[in-house]
Amino acid sequence: MLVENRMKRDPITISPETGILEASRLLRQHKIRHLPVVRGGRLVGILTDRDLKRVSPSPATSLSVYEVNYLLDKLEAKEVMIKQVVTVTPRTTIEDAARLLLTHKIGSLPVVDGEVLVGIITETDVLEALVEAMGIRGSCSRVEIVVEDTPAALYAIGDIVRERAGDIASIMTARATYRGEERKVLIVRIETDDPEETVKAIEKAGYPVLSAAV
């Protein structure tokens, strides 16, 4: 799955000269947390609710509301925004987008075509895409199976599941410790609410099952 399939197109944006009070109003009005900063359609930065909190006076300040607003109104986005922006393209995979969000500890990724902003994808968008890809939304059983690191194991497990339980909602691979060794594990989500017979068949075929749950 690609970013272009999940991104929000035509995101709310601001210019570098937008005042901080106006930026804050836009965040509240549209219930968002990130504002790409553009000039002539080109991305030049990003402003987040975290950046606004960083420059806002402490609640314990002795300044009046009028004085606080006066000071904030003097600030422009270009003085507060993040200039070195982590971005993706429409053809970036969702998996790579998730990795970037995690690595850089950020909540969104502007989507650019060259330098032109064409969308934005947030951590919520990425999480929803991964949940959908993993088949978590539906009613499925989850079985963890220890396998050898060969394609033959995947085919064998697939045949067993199809014969006894029906469709596979999703398959993921992971690593887990089994009998003191790190082994490859298949995490298979099966469209059934009773995986018992399937689990027995998998174990009979020589593949240890770490866990099975509905």
JOKA-V519996 format. One record per residue. N is the residue number from 1. RES is the residue in three letters. PSI is psi in whole degrees, -180 to 180 (NA if undefined). D_LAST is the distance of its C-alpha to the last C-alpha in Angstrom with 2 decimals. Layout:
BEGIN
n=N res=RES psi=PSI d_last=D_LAST
n=N res=RES psi=PSI d_last=D_LAST
END
This chain:
BEGIN
n=1 res=MET psi=139 d_last=26.47
n=2 res=LEU psi=158 d_last=29.72
n=3 res=VAL psi=-38 d_last=30.84
n=4 res=GLU psi=-21 d_last=33.01
n=5 res=ASN psi=-15 d_last=30.03
n=6 res=ARG psi=-11 d_last=28.65
n=7 res=MET psi=159 d_last=31.78
n=8 res=LYS psi=121 d_last=33.73
n=9 res=ARG psi=156 d_last=37.08
n=10 res=ASP psi=57 d_last=40.34
n=11 res=PRO psi=159 d_last=39.15
n=12 res=ILE psi=129 d_last=41.34
n=13 res=THR psi=167 d_last=43.89
n=14 res=ILE psi=167 d_last=46.96
n=15 res=SER psi=165 d_last=50.14
n=16 res=PRO psi=-24 d_last=51.33
n=17 res=GLU psi=0 d_last=53.87
n=18 res=THR psi=136 d_last=51.46
n=19 res=GLY psi=155 d_last=51.97
n=20 res=ILE psi=-37 d_last=49.30
n=21 res=LEU psi=-41 d_last=49.50
n=22 res=GLU psi=-41 d_last=48.90
n=23 res=ALA psi=-43 d_last=45.93
n=24 res=SER psi=-39 d_last=44.45
n=25 res=ARG psi=-41 d_last=45.04
n=26 res=LEU psi=-40 d_last=43.25
n=27 res=LEU psi=-45 d_last=40.16
n=28 res=ARG psi=-45 d_last=40.05
n=29 res=GLN psi=-43 d_last=40.97
n=30 res=HIS psi=2 d_last=38.34
n=31 res=LYS psi=52 d_last=35.65
n=32 res=ILE psi=171 d_last=35.36
n=33 res=ARG psi=-1 d_last=35.78
n=34 res=HIS psi=134 d_last=37.53
n=35 res=LEU psi=108 d_last=40.81
n=36 res=PRO psi=141 d_last=42.04
n=37 res=VAL psi=122 d_last=45.78
n=38 res=VAL psi=153 d_last=47.73
n=39 res=ARG psi=118 d_last=51.35
n=40 res=GLY psi=34 d_last=52.35
n=41 res=GLY psi=-8 d_last=48.78
n=42 res=ARG psi=137 d_last=48.33
n=43 res=LEU psi=128 d_last=45.88
n=44 res=VAL psi=-7 d_last=47.82
n=45 res=GLY psi=-178 d_last=45.35
n=46 res=ILE psi=142 d_last=42.47
n=47 res=LEU psi=130 d_last=42.58
n=48 res=THR psi=166 d_last=39.61
n=49 res=ASP psi=-30 d_last=39.26
n=50 res=ARG psi=-39 d_last=39.27
n=51 res=ASP psi=-39 d_last=42.67
n=52 res=LEU psi=-40 d_last=44.04
n=53 res=LYS psi=-33 d_last=43.01
n=54 res=ARG psi=-33 d_last=44.70
n=55 res=VAL psi=-3 d_last=48.03
n=56 res=SER psi=144 d_last=47.91
n=57 res=PRO psi=152 d_last=50.07
n=58 res=SER psi=147 d_last=48.59
n=59 res=PRO psi=-21 d_last=48.17
n=60 res=ALA psi=3 d_last=50.81
n=61 res=THR psi=151 d_last=53.41
n=62 res=SER psi=-1 d_last=56.76
n=63 res=LEU psi=149 d_last=57.01
n=64 res=SER psi=167 d_last=56.99
n=65 res=VAL psi=-40 d_last=54.53
n=66 res=TYR psi=-44 d_last=57.39
n=67 res=GLU psi=-40 d_last=58.09
n=68 res=VAL psi=-48 d_last=54.44
n=69 res=ASN psi=-36 d_last=54.14
n=70 res=TYR psi=-44 d_last=57.49
n=71 res=LEU psi=-44 d_last=56.42
n=72 res=LEU psi=-34 d_last=53.06
n=73 res=ASP psi=-19 d_last=54.85
n=74 res=LYS psi=-19 d_last=56.94
n=75 res=LEU psi=140 d_last=53.91
n=76 res=GLU psi=160 d_last=52.76
n=77 res=ALA psi=-39 d_last=49.50
n=78 res=LYS psi=-20 d_last=51.21
n=79 res=GLU psi=-14 d_last=52.00
n=80 res=VAL psi=-26 d_last=48.43
n=81 res=MET psi=159 d_last=46.20
n=82 res=ILE psi=124 d_last=44.49
n=83 res=LYS psi=-33 d_last=46.63
n=84 res=GLN psi=88 d_last=44.78
n=85 res=VAL psi=133 d_last=41.75
n=86 res=VAL psi=124 d_last=38.75
n=87 res=THR psi=168 d_last=38.19
n=88 res=VAL psi=171 d_last=36.39
n=89 res=THR psi=167 d_last=37.49
n=90 res=PRO psi=-24 d_last=35.88
n=91 res=ARG psi=2 d_last=35.10
n=92 res=THR psi=141 d_last=33.26
n=93 res=THR psi=156 d_last=29.64
n=94 res=ILE psi=-37 d_last=26.88
n=95 res=GLU psi=-43 d_last=25.94
n=96 res=ASP psi=-36 d_last=29.56
n=97 res=ALA psi=-43 d_last=29.69
n=98 res=ALA psi=-42 d_last=26.75
n=99 res=ARG psi=-41 d_last=28.60
n=100 res=LEU psi=-43 d_last=31.80
n=101 res=LEU psi=-43 d_last=30.33
n=102 res=LEU psi=-45 d_last=28.91
n=103 res=THR psi=-43 d_last=32.07
n=104 res=HIS psi=-1 d_last=34.50
n=105 res=LYS psi=53 d_last=32.51
n=106 res=ILE psi=167 d_last=33.26
n=107 res=GLY psi=-6 d_last=31.60
n=108 res=SER psi=162 d_last=32.94
n=109 res=LEU psi=112 d_last=34.63
n=110 res=PRO psi=143 d_last=37.55
n=111 res=VAL psi=123 d_last=37.56
n=112 res=VAL psi=149 d_last=41.00
n=113 res=ASP psi=101 d_last=42.85
n=114 res=GLY psi=-118 d_last=45.67
n=115 res=GLU psi=-1 d_last=46.57
n=116 res=VAL psi=129 d_last=45.85
n=117 res=LEU psi=127 d_last=42.91
n=118 res=VAL psi=-6 d_last=40.77
n=119 res=GLY psi=-174 d_last=37.62
n=120 res=ILE psi=143 d_last=35.32
n=121 res=ILE psi=132 d_last=31.66
n=122 res=THR psi=170 d_last=30.01
n=123 res=GLU psi=-32 d_last=27.16
n=124 res=THR psi=-42 d_last=25.26
n=125 res=ASP psi=-44 d_last=25.97
n=126 res=VAL psi=-43 d_last=24.77
n=127 res=LEU psi=-42 d_last=21.52
n=128 res=GLU psi=-40 d_last=20.80
n=129 res=ALA psi=-42 d_last=21.69
n=130 res=LEU psi=-39 d_last=19.44
n=131 res=VAL psi=-42 d_last=16.40
n=132 res=GLU psi=-43 d_last=17.35
n=133 res=ALA psi=-31 d_last=18.00
n=134 res=MET psi=-5 d_last=14.65
n=135 res=GLY psi=25 d_last=12.93
n=136 res=ILE psi=-28 d_last=11.19
n=137 res=ARG psi=-34 d_last=12.74
n=138 res=GLY psi=175 d_last=11.04
n=139 res=SER psi=105 d_last=7.90
n=140 res=CYS psi=162 d_last=6.21
n=141 res=SER psi=148 d_last=4.15
n=142 res=ARG psi=122 d_last=6.16
n=143 res=VAL psi=129 d_last=8.75
n=144 res=GLU psi=124 d_last=11.96
n=145 res=ILE psi=130 d_last=15.00
n=146 res=VAL psi=127 d_last=18.57
n=147 res=VAL psi=163 d_last=21.10
n=148 res=GLU psi=153 d_last=24.79
n=149 res=ASP psi=64 d_last=25.97
n=150 res=THR psi=152 d_last=27.06
n=151 res=PRO psi=-29 d_last=26.32
n=152 res=ALA psi=-35 d_last=26.20
n=153 res=ALA psi=-42 d_last=22.89
n=154 res=LEU psi=-45 d_last=21.22
n=155 res=TYR psi=-42 d_last=22.86
n=156 res=ALA psi=-45 d_last=21.93
n=157 res=ILE psi=-42 d_last=18.19
n=158 res=GLY psi=-42 d_last=18.44
n=159 res=ASP psi=-42 d_last=20.40
n=160 res=ILE psi=-45 d_last=18.06
n=161 res=VAL psi=-45 d_last=15.04
n=162 res=ARG psi=-35 d_last=17.46
n=163 res=GLU psi=-31 d_last=18.90
n=164 res=ARG psi=-26 d_last=15.88
n=165 res=ALA psi=-18 d_last=13.02
n=166 res=GLY psi=-135 d_last=15.05
n=167 res=ASP psi=149 d_last=14.95
n=168 res=ILE psi=124 d_last=13.81
n=169 res=ALA psi=-39 d_last=13.11
n=170 res=SER psi=157 d_last=14.31
n=171 res=ILE psi=132 d_last=15.45
n=172 res=MET psi=157 d_last=16.72
n=173 res=THR psi=149 d_last=18.84
n=174 res=ALA psi=-179 d_last=19.39
n=175 res=ARG psi=142 d_last=21.36
n=176 res=ALA psi=157 d_last=20.42
n=177 res=THR psi=125 d_last=22.53
n=178 res=TYR psi=117 d_last=22.15
n=179 res=ARG psi=45 d_last=24.89
n=180 res=GLY psi=2 d_last=27.07
n=181 res=GLU psi=148 d_last=26.96
n=182 res=GLU psi=125 d_last=25.43
n=183 res=ARG psi=159 d_last=23.50
n=184 res=LYS psi=139 d_last=21.88
n=185 res=VAL psi=133 d_last=18.09
n=186 res=LEU psi=128 d_last=16.20
n=187 res=ILE psi=106 d_last=12.99
n=188 res=VAL psi=126 d_last=11.64
n=189 res=ARG psi=119 d_last=9.31
n=190 res=ILE psi=136 d_last=9.23
n=191 res=GLU psi=71 d_last=9.77
n=192 res=THR psi=152 d_last=8.16
n=193 res=ASP psi=10 d_last=5.90
n=194 res=ASP psi=87 d_last=7.36
n=195 res=PRO psi=5 d_last=7.81
n=196 res=GLU psi=-50 d_last=10.19
n=197 res=GLU psi=-36 d_last=13.35
n=198 res=THR psi=-43 d_last=12.73
n=199 res=VAL psi=-44 d_last=12.22
n=200 res=LYS psi=-42 d_last=15.39
n=201 res=ALA psi=-38 d_last=17.26
n=202 res=ILE psi=-45 d_last=16.60
n=203 res=GLU psi=-36 d_last=17.88
n=204 res=LYS psi=-32 d_last=20.71
n=205 res=ALA psi=-2 d_last=21.76
n=206 res=GLY psi=13 d_last=22.34
n=207 res=TYR psi=111 d_last=19.53
n=208 res=PRO psi=137 d_last=18.09
n=209 res=VAL psi=119 d_last=14.33
n=210 res=LEU psi=-40 d_last=14.06
n=211 res=SER psi=155 d_last=10.41
n=212 res=ALA psi=128 d_last=7.10
n=213 res=ALA psi=152 d_last=3.80
n=214 res=VAL psi=NA d_last=0.00
END
